Amino acid sequence: MQIADKYNPQETEQKWYDFWLENKFFHSEPDDRPPYTIVIPPPNVTGILHMGHMLNNTIQDVLVRRARMQGFNACWVPGTDHASIATEAKVVAKLKAEGINKKDITREEFLKHAWEWTDKYGGTILEQLKKLGCSCDWDRTRFTLEDNLSKSVIKVFVDLYNKGLIYRGYKVVNWDPEAQTNISDEEVIFKEQNGKLFYLKYKIEGSEDFLTVATTRPETIFGDVAVCVNPNDERYQHLKGKNVIVPIVNRVIPIIEDDYVDIEFGTGALKITPAHDINDYEIGQRHNLPIIDSMDNDAVLNEHGMHYQGMGRFTVRKEIAKELEKNDLLLKAEDYVNKVGTSERTGAVIEPKISVQWFLKMSEMSKPALDVVMDNTIKFHPEKFKNTYRHWMENVHDWNISRQLWWGQQIPAFYYGAGENDFVVAENIEDAVKLAQEKTSNFQLQASDLKQDEDALDTWFSSWLWPMSVFEGILDPENKDINYYYPTSDLVTGPDIIFFWVARMIMAGLEYRKDVPFKNVYFTGIVRDKQRRKMSKQLGNSPDPIDLIEKYGADGVRVGSLLSSAAGNDLLFDEDLMLQGRNFATKIWNAYKLIQGWKRDENIKAKEFDTQTINWFGEQLNKTIGEIEDQFSKFRISDALHLVYKLIWDDFCAWYLEAIKPNFGEAISEEVYQKTIAYFEELMKLLHPFMPFLSEELWQNISKRSISEALVVAQQKKSEPYNEDKIKDFDYAKEVISGVRNYRQSKGISPRETVEVFTNVSELANAEVIQKLANISEINFNQKTDKPSFTFLVGANEFSIPLSENLDLVEEKEKTEEEIKYLKGFLISVDKKLSNEKFVANAKPEVVENERKKQKDAQDKIALLEEKLKTL
């Protein structure tokens, strides 16, 4: 069927996506083929598609589609993450808009609202991924808070607790007063903020002298329990064993010594507030200091804050500065640029706060997880991220896994008393009752006597199990899916979650499967705008990918994203690249339309130029397939696309089709036509992972196909040996053709006007192709012409074209003299370099060799032009 004049992505995309889904091409079940498995980095259930998702999922789809076309049983598992903090914040905001305060309803009521919200808005992003063409196995879609995945999480928690790896501890955490929960160190974003450095006077007990202490947070003095100096600081030797008085608070606290204090920073004296600073907390532990928590969960001062009780921390900071100054307890206040920790999710300034939380010991689990990356059992692409990974794993802290939230897996700890250890950990209430009865020897205890921990688990505690839990590998460790699909093949993710997710999945995989969760990790870059800013909703610099798809087609957007996204390097988004993607689709469409429009004749035999071109393209195809395979093996997906792009645009469209194209009104040999279609089909197979919709549309148009012959499951041609000499010969022919075309262009000669060529060579491979594409009437081998001519070199060989009688010979002579003058000047500069002994002795051999080549080329061109001048 004759295709339309223009490619219409809107008509094509939904049609083929529905066709692929209806025929279960994306669905995978274990069979005899080798598996190729990818688990999607589960986007937040609250999320919508942004540029980072688009790049990440396009890369995954390219890998999955290619694997499917190479004989693998490809399985791409999609799903979403329940995103505790983000989702709870949205539900709280929705309830607030309806006049409902979270504090006024029960956990069960809140979760009902949260599930309703999730059912209504969750999963939007998965539908959007379909628009991009993602070939996920949608039958396997998972959600981190669904029943079985939650059961997996609880089972792992209980197991790790029983192994002594999970414990309950009283530590300083990163408190987000807006989300009303603690967050992990990795979720704290440090931002530069302008503030003040306050120099406070701490009077020495029993004296009018004082010790000066610098702080950016004077509102925390209500929790001060000591002032610390470095034992080697000579300025404070006389104060050993003495006490100071906390300004305003008037509490007497000791002066202590600890190597942690930096002598050079501030005054060298540090106020110690263990409840509100992690480093102070650790110093406090070393020196057995008390802990005074002076703030509540809203970052409002409590009863320890004296007359500031009930006031917010930043208000207190301003007011207390005034009071300190009024009472002559403030020496000075300087402007100060400080790096302030903020919550990644809410943007609120983090308040370090003492709290009872649950922790997972990381030191035992991190060692084997570090080894498998350093010894390349798991390969990182690019490899530079191994150093980042190693640094984090060698300095790992215990993971704070509890969150003060309701949306998430509730911690399976059950309390039966008020004591610190009056709890049991169990997968369900029935097991908890039995354990509690045994622990207390009170066999009258019932479920109603137990109270489950209010906290939920950190979202990452569910997603670290993702490569196993999606295949039920925790609940049913010997099922056929987990044994077939695990370990997965490749993981595609951003470097910003190398610690949150990648490291932890490796730990979990080694702990529960005694095997790594994946073999390769491909780190995408961050999508940035032209000013190198990270694209974000807040900056308003991120286009909507769905709008781009509607404008340029999904294939155009996919190609545009990949053209400039080398692994691990940031992608500078430019809408012109999307246009380039769409133009590429148009080029391919027009190429097929051209082929389709040719008249065919079974009685015409292939001409010599047809045979030469067909033979060359077969070699070029094999060579490029090998190069594409090499680039994929190195995860250089952008480079692989560039090779496909060049093979289609340059080699096939610009050279192959031009060479075999019949003259106007003439027919093409049926044999040549069929060979051309066969090549075009191979190109569509190579193109399909990158541009699935366009390629399937053209593939289905070429001939009537059965369902099993769809392009999505067609097998790509494997690389085969190729003849490099044939490729070089054709490249040589291209240079000759370009030389003749350059003559026409520079002299304004019509492409329709035939030219005669003289050359010093005795024969030319692909001579018939050269004659056709350069429109040469005759090639005179081993001959020179006495006529005024245009001469050029290809390698060391000379080609001359007698000048058209229409040319102005005086003007041509002037141009030739000008060119000789320029080349002689250039030659002098090269000769100078090569006569400099220091340059020749010290420069790299290849640099010297390059200069010698320039020298010879200039000499040969001058000789040619001087010969030409004689004829003029």
Protein Blocks (a to p, Z undefined) as FASTA:
>chain_A
ZZdfbdcfklmmmmmmmmmmmnommpccddfbdcdddddddddfkbccdfklmmmmmmmm
mmmmmmmmnopacdddddddeklmlmmmmmmmmmmmnopafklpcfklmmmmmmmmmmmm
goklmmmmmmnopacdfklpccfkbmklmmmmmmmmmmmmmnopaccddddddddfklop
acdfklpccddddddddddddddehiabdcddddfblmlmmmgcbdcddfklmklmmmgo
iacddehklpacdddddfklcfkgojlpacddfklofklmmmmmmnopacddfbdfkopa
cfknmmmgoiafklmmmmmmmmmmmnopafbacdddddddddfklopacddddddddddd
fklmmmmmmmmmmnomaccddfklmmmmmmmmmmcccddfbdcdfbdcddfbdcfbfbfk
lccddfbfklmmmmmmmmnopakbcfklpccdfbdcdfklmmmmmmmmmnopmmmmmbfk
lmmmpccfbdcddfklmmmmmmmmmmmmmmmnopafbfbdcdddddddfkopacdfklop
accfklmmmmnojklmmmmmmmmmcghiacdddfklmmmmmmmmmmmmmmmmmmmmpccd
fkbccdfklmmmmmmmmmmmmmmmmmmmmmmmnopaklmmmmmmmmmmmmmmmmmmmmmp
ccehiacdfklmmmmmmmmmmmmmmmmmmmmmlmmmmmmmmpccdfklpfklpccddddd
ddfklmmmmmmmmmmmmmmmmmmmmnopafklccddddfbfbdehklmmmmmnopabdce
hiacfbdcddddehjbccdddddfkbcfklmmmmmmmmmmmmmmmmmmmmmmmmmmklmm
mmcfklmmmmmmmmmmmmmmmmmmmmmmmmZZ
